[in-house]
Amino acid sequence: MKRDRLPHVVIYTDAAGIGGAEISVGHLVATVSSHFQITVVGVVAEVVNAIADRRPDTVRVVLPAQGIRSWMAHLATFQKLKPDIIHCNLCTPWACAIALFTSLVLPQARVVRVDQLPLRTTDLTTWLRTRLLSLRVDAHVAVGEASACRMEDFYALGRNTVISIPNGVPDLPNGTSLSQGEQGDHKDGRMIVGSIGRLDAMKAHDVLLRAIAQVDGVRVVILGEGAERPTLERLAMELGVSDRLQLPGWVNPQTYLPRFDVVAMPSRSEGFPLAMVEAMLAAKPVIATRVGSMPEAVLDGQTGLLIEKNDVEGLAQALRRLRDNPQWRSQLGQQARELAIARFTVEAMTHQYEEVWDKVLNSPQKPRLKVPPPKD
C-alpha cells in the first residue's frame, strides 16, 4: 500500500505509574524506525513524558482518565490525530478500555493490543468486555508464548490468535565486561542473591526470605519499594535473617547487578519481566518460578534454575546448588547472556513490532461489529 506520508502510530497507555510495562514501551519508542511517526497518548503526564522523552520531538497528549469527559476527549483526540495505528499497551487485560472502544469506531485506524500480564478475572462483565475488545483488534500481542496461550485460554479467543513478542532490554553499558562472570563483593564470604521488583505480594519476596533462612552462607539484596516493606522487615526479624537482608529501595539495577552472584525471581505471577533479561545480560544465572513466560528465557540447568511458585524448599535447594558450585554458576550466567543477546534485546523486540505494524497496515481492517467465532 503506497502512502504519501509516514505511517502514524499512536502509542497509548492508561497506566497511573511507571512500571515494567511502561519501561518496555519506552524502549520501543526509543528504538522504532524513523519510517514511523510516533505520538504518545495517555492519562498521566508523568507516564506520557517518561515514554515520549525517549524519542526527541515526540508529540505527547494527556487526556482525562475517567467519565464522559474522558470518552469525548479520547474520541476528539484520535479523530484529530488521524493515526494509522493505535498501539495500546495494557498493564492488565482490562486496562485501556476507553481507548480501545474509541479506537474501534475510527474508520481508518488499525488497532494493536499488547497484554503485558496474562491475568484472568472472575467478574463476568469485565471478562465479557475484555473478550469483546480482544476479538476486534487487528493484532493482539502478548509478551511470550505462554502468556499468549494464557490470554487465548482465559478469554476464549481461539488458538493462535495472540502473537508472542517478548519484552526486550538494552544491553548494559560495557556489557561485555560483565559477561566475564564478574563476581559480587564477598568480604563476608557469602553468596549474594539479588532480587529486583516492587515490594508486592505477587513478587513473593516472603518466599525468598524463608528460603534464605534455610541456607547458610547467603545474603540477599532486594531492589524495589512498595507496601510490603514493613511485612518483609518483620518477617526477616522473625526468621533471624535481618543481618543478611538489604532493602535499598528503588535504585538503578545496573549499579547492583555486578555485585550479585545470582538473581532470584520467585514471583507468583509474571508476564515477561524486564529484570529477568537485565540479569541475564549481566551474565547472572536466574532462579525463577514456572509462571508466565519466564521459562522461555530461564532454561532449567542452562541459563538458570526453575522452581514452582510458593516452593520454599525448592528455592532453598536451588540456592544451595549455586552456592556450592561457583564454576557452574558462572557457566549458567555466560549462557544466560548469550541467549539474551540472541533473542531478548530491544532491537529484536522493536523489529517484531514493526513487522506487526506493517502487516496490519497492508491487511484489511478486522470486522468491528461481527467477528467470526474463534477456532480451536
Disulfide bonds with the S-S distance in Angstrom:
none
